[in-house]
Structure formats: structure tokens, C-alpha cells
Amino acid sequence: MNQRPVQSVGDLHEDWSSQRKMKSQVAFSKYSTFYRYQCDSSYRSRMSYSTSEIKKFHSRAQREGLRINRLLACCPPNQAGTAIKLLVTNQILTEDELLGIETLIGEGAVERTKLKRCEHADLVLSTQMRMREKNEEDVGKLARIASSNSKRSFQKARLRALLAM
């Protein structure tokens, strides 16, 4: 006969078997598909970066961000966009150097980026929840909402690059 383990502390009795933690589960949409591609071993070994390559990239990106920050600090104390335009006009910075470094220059850029990503996820998930409550299965609508937000971010990045020219 199996007895449940019971812990007694004064008047407190706990049933340990009822305190099992639920395991996390992953649920897949009925529209999900899974593809498995076979790669040869030589290609697989070249697919990812080594730890030393990643460290070199991070240090190079950090140095580049600091260099651009110093250049912006040397410019007249106007808006950052005006300073970037001046640096590009005088060929001190190139257009390629400005792409993807928003998080390295400017104060609070990392926090703003995280906030935008969370807002995007919340928008998509809340739309999905509302659709589920209404028993709608319009995957295209959900895709349009998700991609429109991404397109706006892409367009803003292109606009920043054009303004810097």
C-alpha cells in the first residue's frame, strides 16, 4: 500500500504529491508546417560563427559605435539627425556605417527597441486572441497586422538612412 508523503509542521499538513509542477507544453497551430532539410557535414560546420569570431564582431561593432558617438559629440549641439547629415555630407561617415547601429548610438535606444518589440508582440497576440474569441480563422488578417508593423519599422529605418545622406 502506497502512502502519500505528508509533512507535518505544527498544525500544518502538506500533501507533496499535489504540489507537482505542470510541465511546459508547446502548442502548434493547425496551419503550422515543419520542414527538415538535410545538410552535408562540411556545410554544417561553416554555418555558424565560432566564439572567437563572435567576440571579434562584438568588439568591432562596439568600437564603431563609440567612434560614431565621439563624432556626434564633436558636432554642434543640435539634433542628432543634423549632426549625422553633416558627417555624411563631409564624407566622414558612410551610409553603410549607419545601418543597424541605432542601438549603439543615442541614449535609451536599447530600451526603446525592447519596448517596440514587446508592443509588436502584444498587438499580434491580442489580435489573435480577439479573433479566437470571435471564432475567426482569417490567418491573412493576422499576417497583415504583423507585417504592417514590421513594414513601418523597415520604412523608418530607410527614412533614417535617407535623412543621414
C-alpha angles and dihedrals in degrees: 000000000000119000124200114244108252124188117207123200111169105300093344118104120182127193104215096193092062091056096068113139117239113242117240114253132198118222120202125207117244086241093057120114130194123212124189118196124194115226126189115242096247091055092046092054090055096046099085136045122250120241092254091051090051091050091049091050093049093048091046091050091047092050090049091050092050091048091053091045090054091048091051091048090054092054122089111283097262128117118313091242092059091048092050091049090052092049092049093045091053089047093241090123128031127217091246092057091059099054114103099359098105089111092053098052128050130034119279094008093129093051092047090051092050091048092051091050092050091048090050092051091046091051094051094044094047090049090050091050093050090049091050091050090052091045091240118155100187101140090174091062092053091047091051091052093048095045095044090060091047091048090053091054090048092049091049090052091051091048091052090051092049092048089052091059 
